[in-house]
């Protein structure tokens, strides 16, 4: 287990796999048209730069702490859409069963299974980071723990 909350990752053009699909879902949730393919290519780079311009951030195409902080969307039970898919993608990434069909479905619906997964994750993080709330709400701290790659199940 890690000691404390891990920092936001820096993700840029050329990156593949985790956390690129989550980044792409969050860009979609913010109104940018990108494919969720796990590849930080030219289209994802253009969407990141456009988002950074919209939010008056440094336009460098690098998704670091400031960009992640503006990109994340708080979600909880009852929420639907691409931000929820981003949360569910994080749990698929952590599923070490080797059976993707048995993991949390990426359906964009924050229902009881997603809430249970979030609460379980928050409880695990709380062991190392006592300030983590176990409330089933994916806010800034939970997003950071998810995106930084903490814990696998």
FILO-628738 format. One record per residue (C-alpha): residue in one letter; x, y, z. Coordinates in steps of 0.5 Angstrom, whole numbers, plus 2048, in hexadecimal, padded with zeros to 3 digits. Example, Ala and Ser with C-alpha at 12.3 -4.5 7.8 and 13.67 -1.06 7.14 Angstrom:
BEGIN
a8197F7810 s81B7FE80E 
This chain:
BEGIN
x800800800 x8028077FF x80380C804 x7FE812803 x7FB8157FD x7FF8147F7 x80081A7F3 x7FC81B7EC x8008187E6 x80381C7E1 x80081A7DA x80281C7D3 x80281B7CC x8048147CB x8028117D1 x7FE80A7D1 x7F98067D5 x7F88097DD x7F680E7DE x7F48107D7 x7EE80D7D6 x7EB8117DC x7EE8177D9 x7EA8167D3 x7E48157D7 x7E581B7DB x7E681F7D4 x7E081C7D1 x7DC81E7D8 x7DF8257D7 x7DC8267D0 x7E28247CC x7E181E7C6 x7E78197C7 x7E78127C6 x7E880E7CC x7ED8097CA x7F380A7CF x7F880D7CA x7FA8157CC x7FA8167C4 x7F981D7C0 x7F281D7C2 x7F281C7C9 x7F88217C9 x7F48267C5 x7EE8257CA x7F38267D0 x7F582D7CD x7EE82F7CC x7EC82E7D3 x7F28317D6 x7F18377D2 x7EA8377D4 x7EC8377DB x7F183C7DB x7F78377DC x7FE8367D9 x7FC8347D2 x80282E7D2 x7FE8287D0 x8008257D7 x7FB8227DC x7FE8247E3 x7FB8267E9 x7F882C7E7 x7F58297E1 x7F28237E5 x7EF8287EA x7EB82C7E5 x7E98257E1 x7E68217E6 x7DF8217E8 x7DC81F7EE x7D78197ED x7D38157F2 x7CD8107F2 x7C88127ED x7CD8157E8 x7CE8137E1 x7D38147DB x7DA8157D9 x7DC8177E0 x7D98117E3 x7DC80C7DE x7E380F7E0 x7E280D7E7 x7E08067E4 x7E68067E0 x7EA8077E6 x7E78017E9 x7E87FD7E3 x7EF7FF7E3 x7F07FC7EA x7EC7F57E9 x7F27F07E9 x7ED7EA7E8 x7EF7EA7E1 x7E77E97E0 x7E57F07DD x7DE7EE7DD x7DE7ED7E4 x7E07F47E6 x7DC7FA7E7 x7D97FB7E0 x7DA8027DC x7D38047DB x7D380B7DD x7CE80A7E3 x7D080B7EA x7CC8067ED x7CD8027F3 x7D37FD7F1 x7D78047EF x7D58077F6 x7D78007F9 x7DE8007F5 x7DF8087F7 x7DE8077FE x7E28007FE x7E88047FB x7E780A800 x7E8806806 x7EE803803 x7F180A802 x7EF80C809 x7F480780C x7F980B809 x7F6812808 x7F181380E x7EE81980B x7EB815806 x7E4815807 x7E080F806 x7DA812803 x7D980E7FC x7DA8157F9 x7DF8167F4 x7E281D7F5 x7E98207F4 x7ED81B7F9 x7E98157F7 x7EB8177F0 x7F28187F1 x7F38117F5 x7EF80E7EF x7F38127E9 x7FA8117ED x7F98097EC x7F98087F4 x7F78017F6 x7F47FB7F2 x7EF7F67F3 
